[in-house]
């Protein structure tokens, strides 16, 4: 069984991390069965967030009677003040039915939060750590410069960042930087938000980077079973996998929106950072909230795009943003019409 040591935290986790965002889409009984299946398969690291609707609650129910020292749990807060951070933490602890979380992460951080700042965010997590309510302080980011600053700061014990085999070299380089800094690296979006469907190739790629703990977002037992099966025999990079790898890199690397927001603002008011990844959101998170009248109006704004090129010129990943917006609008309209998106 392949394991990952998360930097200097002392956490040693199964190479299959459980990303709990998608369990929002299934009922409690299904979620509990899936989590228990993961535990039986040797999975011992679970990642959730205050923002993932009832994900924490489902994990709490599933893990309530499991020995607490047999698994690790990480959750997140997107709060912007110290008071809100501590309130979020108490809510998370209650829902997760635990006295502490192993890693508490600042979610989708817009900056590298530091001690002594007026917002009090970092001071709050430091206080919670001293009280034993969290074991380690982490940060999650979509912005490269925030991730790099967090690594250099020495203030965080883990970094969570998008990581898939269609990631750019700059993103992959963060793994080595974390290793040198003694930070754990949690790979989010290992399936690129649903763009990637070759689980074998995704697992193989993660295994090429020993310091990466991939967090697979699964919501079906057959999906989880695939990843568990690779623990017994790691996939070999044969000719077919090589062909799939090269094909996906060529076709999909330009379609992986990380939602970082560098492209904003849009002169026509398009929420580019969400509109350009709506297909991913529809595949992996509860779709109801994205199909209402308010979001339909947001997606309709894509038709007003004047192709000024500002968004594409500011994208740090070199995406053809206008083309990506058009593709997401096409997928969105297909879903509204009851058709399946590919």
C-alpha positions in Angstrom: 0.0 0.0 0.0 1.5 3.3 -1.1 1.5 6.1 1.6 2.4 9.8 1.7 4.2 11.7 4.5 2.7 15.2 4.7 5.8 17.3 5.1 6.8 17.7 8.8 3.3 17.2 10.2 3.9 13.6 11.1 0.8 12.6 9.1 1.3 9.5 7.0 -1.7 8.9 4.8 -2.9 6.4 2.2 -2.1 7.7 -1.3 -5.8 7.7 -1.9 -7.1 10.8 -0.1 -10.9 11.2 0.1 -12.1 14.5 -1.3 -15.6 15.0 0.3 -17.0 17.7 -1.9 -19.0 15.4 -4.2 -20.8 13.6 -1.4 -23.0 16.7 -1.2 -24.8 15.1 -4.2 -25.7 11.8 -2.5 -28.0 11.1 0.4 -26.7 10.4 3.9 -27.0 6.6 3.7 -25.1 6.5 0.4 -22.4 8.8 1.8 -22.0 6.7 4.9 -21.6 3.5 2.9 -19.1 5.2 0.6 -17.0 6.5 3.6 -17.1 3.1 5.3 -16.0 1.5 2.0 -13.1 3.9 1.9 -12.1 3.0 5.5 -12.2 -0.7 4.7 -10.0 -0.1 1.7 -7.3 1.6 3.9 -8.2 5.2 3.2 -7.4 7.3 6.3 -7.4 10.9 5.1 -10.7 12.8 4.6 -10.9 16.4 3.3 -14.0 18.6 3.5 -14.9 22.2 4.1 -17.4 24.4 5.8 -18.5 25.6 2.3 -19.4 22.0 1.2 -23.0 22.2 2.4 -23.7 19.0 4.4 -20.4 17.2 3.7 -19.1 17.7 7.2 -22.4 16.4 8.7 -22.2 13.2 6.6 -18.6 12.6 7.5 -19.4 13.2 11.2 -22.2 10.6 11.0 -20.0 8.1 9.2 -17.0 8.5 11.4 -18.7 8.9 14.8 -18.0 5.4 16.0 -14.6 5.0 14.3 -11.5 5.2 16.5 -10.4 8.8 16.2 -6.7 8.1 16.0 -7.3 5.7 13.0 -8.0 8.5 10.5 -7.1 12.1 9.7 -9.6 14.8 8.9 -9.1 18.2 7.3 -11.6 20.9 6.9 -11.6 24.5 5.8 -12.9 28.0 6.4 -13.3 30.8 4.0 -14.0 33.3 6.8 -12.4 36.7 6.4 -12.2 37.7 10.1 -10.8 36.0 13.1 -14.2 35.9 14.9 -15.8 34.2 11.9 -12.9 31.7 11.6 -13.5 30.6 15.2 -17.2 30.4 14.7 -16.7 28.3 11.6 -14.4 26.0 13.5 -16.9 25.4 16.3 -19.6 24.5 13.7 -17.2 22.2 11.9 -16.2 20.4 15.1 -19.9 19.9 16.1 -20.8 18.6 12.7 -17.8 16.3 12.4 -18.5 15.1 16.0 -14.8 15.5 17.0 -12.8 17.5 19.5 -10.2 18.5 16.9 -9.3 18.5 13.3 -5.9 17.3 12.0 -5.6 20.1 9.5 -7.5 23.4 9.5 -7.2 25.2 6.2 -7.8 28.8 5.1 -10.0 28.1 2.1 -9.3 29.5 -1.4 -7.2 32.2 0.3 -7.1 35.5 -1.6 -3.7 36.3 0.1 -1.2 34.8 2.4 -2.7 35.6 5.8 -0.1 36.5 8.5 0.0 37.1 12.2 -0.9 40.5 13.6 -3.0 41.5 10.6 -6.2 43.6 11.2 -8.5 40.8 10.0 -7.2 38.5 12.7 -7.6 35.4 10.5 -4.2 33.9 11.1 -4.2 34.8 14.8 -7.5 33.0 15.2 -6.2 29.7 13.8 -3.0 30.0 15.8 -5.2 30.4 19.0 -7.2 27.4 18.0 -4.0 25.3 17.5 -2.7 26.3 21.0 -6.1 25.2 22.4 -5.7 21.8 20.7 -8.8 22.2 18.5 -6.6 21.9 15.4 -3.3 20.1 15.0 -1.9 21.7 11.9 -2.5 25.0 10.0 -3.0 24.7 6.2 -3.9 26.9 3.3 -5.7 26.2 0.0 -5.1 28.4 -3.0 -5.9 28.8 -6.6 -3.5 31.7 -7.1 0.1 30.8 -7.9 1.5 33.9 -6.2 -0.5 33.2 -3.0 0.7 29.6 -3.0 4.3 30.6 -3.5 4.1 33.3 -0.8 2.5 30.8 1.7 5.4 28.3 1.1 8.0 31.0 1.6 6.3 32.4 4.7 6.9 29.3 6.9 3.5 29.9 8.5 1.7 27.0 7.0 2.2 23.2 7.4 0.3 22.2 4.3 -0.7 23.6 0.9 -3.7 22.5 -1.1 -3.5 23.4 -4.7 -4.9 22.1 -8.1 -2.8 19.1 -9.3 -3.5 16.9 -12.2 -1.6 15.5 -15.2 -2.8 18.4 -17.3 -1.4 20.9 -14.7 1.2 23.4 -15.9 4.9 23.1 -15.0 4.6 26.1 -12.7 2.0 24.3 -10.7 3.9 21.0 -10.5 7.0 22.9 -9.4 5.1 23.9 -6.2 5.4 20.2 -5.1 9.2 20.4 -4.9 9.0 23.8 -3.2 6.8 22.3 -0.5 9.1 19.4 -0.1 12.1 21.6 0.5 10.1 23.7 3.0 8.8 20.7 4.9 5.2 21.4 3.9 2.7 18.8 3.0 1.1 19.0 -0.5 -2.6 18.1 -0.9 -3.5 17.8 -4.6 -7.0 19.1 -5.2 -8.9 18.5 -8.5 -6.9 15.4 -9.4 -9.6 14.7 -11.9 -9.5 18.3 -13.1 -13.0 19.0 -11.9 -14.4 16.1 -14.0 -12.5 16.8 -17.2 -10.4 13.7 -16.6 -12.0 10.3 -16.6 -9.0 8.0 -16.8 -8.7 7.1 -13.1 -5.8 4.7 -13.8 -3.8 7.5 -15.4 -4.6 10.0 -12.7 -3.4 7.6 -10.0 -0.2 6.8 -11.9 0.6 10.5 -12.3 0.1 11.2 -8.6 2.4 8.3 -7.8 5.2 10.0 -9.8 5.2 12.6 -7.1 5.9 11.0 -3.8 5.1 14.1 -1.7 1.6 14.6 -3.2 -1.5 13.4 -1.4 -4.2 13.4 -4.1 -7.8 14.0 -2.9 -10.1 12.1 -5.2 -13.6 13.5 -5.4 -15.7 10.5 -5.7 -19.5 10.0 -5.2 -20.0 6.4 -6.5 -18.7 3.1 -5.1 -17.5 2.0 -8.5 -15.3 5.2 -8.7 -13.8 4.6 -5.3 -13.3 0.9 -6.1 -11.1 1.9 -9.1 -8.7 3.9 -6.9 -8.6 1.3 -4.2 -7.7 -1.4 -6.7 -4.5 0.5 -7.7 -3.1 0.1 -4.2 -2.4 -3.6 -4.8 -0.8 -3.0 -8.1 0.2 0.4 -9.3 -0.7 1.0 -13.0 2.0 0.6 -15.5 2.6 3.4 -18.0 2.1 1.3 -21.0 1.7 2.4 -24.7 -2.1 3.0 -24.3 -1.6 5.1 -21.2 1.1 7.1 -22.9 -1.2 7.8 -25.8 -4.0 8.8 -23.5 -1.7 11.0 -21.5 -0.4 12.9 -24.6 -3.9 13.2 -26.1 -5.4 14.7 -22.9 -2.5 17.0 -22.4 -3.0 18.3 -26.0 -6.7 18.6 -25.9 -7.6 19.4 -22.3 -4.7 21.4 -20.8 -6.3 24.5 -22.3 -9.7 23.7 -20.8 -8.8 23.4 -17.1 -10.1 26.6 -15.4 -8.8 26.8 -11.8 -11.2 29.6 -10.9 -8.4 31.8 -9.7 -9.9 35.1 -10.9 -6.9 36.6 -12.5 -9.1 37.2 -15.5 -11.4 39.5 -13.7 -13.1 42.0 -14.0 -14.8 41.6 -17.3 -15.9 44.8 -19.1 -19.3 43.1 -19.8 -19.8 41.9 -16.2 -19.3 38.2 -16.9 -18.3 36.2 -13.8 -15.5 34.6 -15.8 -13.9 32.6 -13.0 -17.1 30.7 -12.4 -18.7 30.8 -15.8 -15.6 29.2 -17.3 -15.8 26.2 -15.1 -19.5 25.7 -14.8 -19.2 22.4 -16.6 -16.9 21.2 -13.8 -19.3 22.5 -11.1 -22.3 20.7 -12.7 -20.4 17.4 -12.8 -18.9 17.5 -9.3 -21.1 19.6 -7.0 -24.8 19.9 -6.3 -26.3 21.2 -9.6 -29.5 22.8 -8.2 -27.8 26.0 -7.2 -26.3 26.5 -10.6 -29.5 26.0 -12.5 -31.7 28.7 -11.0 -32.8 31.9 -12.6 -30.0 34.0 -11.1 -27.2 31.8 -12.5 -29.0 31.4 -15.8 -28.8 35.2 -16.1 -25.1 35.1 -15.3 -24.4 32.5 -18.0 -26.5 34.4 -20.5 -24.0 37.3 -20.2 -21.5 35.1 -22.0 -23.4 35.9 -25.2 -22.4 39.6 -24.7 -18.7 38.8 -24.8 -17.0 41.4 -27.1 -13.8 39.3 -27.5 -11.6 42.1 -26.2 -9.0 39.6 -25.2 -8.4 41.1 -21.7 -9.3 37.9 -19.9 -7.0 35.7 -22.0 -4.1 38.1 -21.7 -4.3 37.9 -17.9 -4.7 34.2 -17.5 -1.6 32.8 -15.8 -2.4 29.3 -17.4 -2.6 30.5 -21.0 -6.2 29.5 -21.4 -8.3 30.6 -24.4 -10.9 32.1 -22.1 -13.5 33.3 -24.6 -13.5 29.8 -26.3 -13.8 28.2 -22.8 -16.7 30.4 -21.9 -18.5 29.4 -25.2 -18.0 25.7 -24.5 -19.3 26.1 -20.9 -22.4 27.9 -22.2 -23.0 25.1 -24.7 -22.7 22.5 -21.9 -24.9 24.6 -19.6 -27.7 24.9 -22.2 -27.5 21.2 -22.8 -28.1 20.5 -19.1 -31.0 23.0 -19.0 -32.5 21.1 -22.0 -32.1 17.8 -20.2 -29.2 16.6 -22.3 -26.1 15.0 -20.9 -22.8 16.9 -21.0 -19.7 15.1 -22.3 
